[in-house]
């Protein structure tokens, strides 16, 4: 096969997978200072996606990317705290934060902090958009104190972990 | 007295009180985006000021501005949490955060969050400068997620509370 044909085949393959990608692959961009913007479409109605984000029993099944996840706290209300402990092959990782706003089933605003970088707090705004066809678009904007902290997060290989979490969420949503 | 003489007298009075002011009155400025910069000189050596900021028994005596203060947690180490509950005439107020950096006796970096505005996290960097004459300059830079959050804090009458806390700290330092 010529190089040009290979490119064409690749383009066709990409074109063929575009619809699947729109659902399966998160779009990660940095449109504003200190921010990471993530969009992902899930093949499930909004109420079900909301439950997967807020019910401790369900969160435990996807947030840890297949690793054991202990939900120590998940108080889904303004001022409530959350704390998860992930038992990964490379060690035990704690994550925690607090809810600034809880508006079911459309919006969560909460802080996020990894024990490995204490005090490096991220403000996460997650919106759940009903696409009207049984699917839901989840948009997460993460605001950091500085661009350096944001870029450090991007370099930590955030997108791999995110893909794994979202794939686990796909499976959970299909099973509910 | 002529207007000019009045101005001169006022200037002289201000000049006369400059030294006292440098010690007694915090200088609060907003030199950078999203930041509040505070400087205050204390008439005590740096080690003593450091203790007043990090020993729970001492913090309880000044941080609450004369109100009862319960120190629920004060883990002065990287990753350590802190949580104080102030019993003020207008109600009970919780404050909490986590240490990003602890470098005795010169530098503390920690987060700050008031229960009344959960998720509105402030990143505070406090430096303790030995002035070489038995006095210590304490500089606190508070970094907010947005200018709006910073300006909201300024409008909450932050400087009155700060004056009361620092006056209580003056008294404590003199007694140690």
Interface residues (C-beta under 8 A of the other chain):
Chain A: X78 X79 X80 X97 X98 X99 X100 X101 X109 X110 X111 X113 X115 X118 X119 X120 X121 X123 X143 X145
Chain B: X78 X79 X80 X97 X98 X99 X100 X101 X109 X110 X111 X113 X115 X118 X119 X120 X121 X123 X143 X145
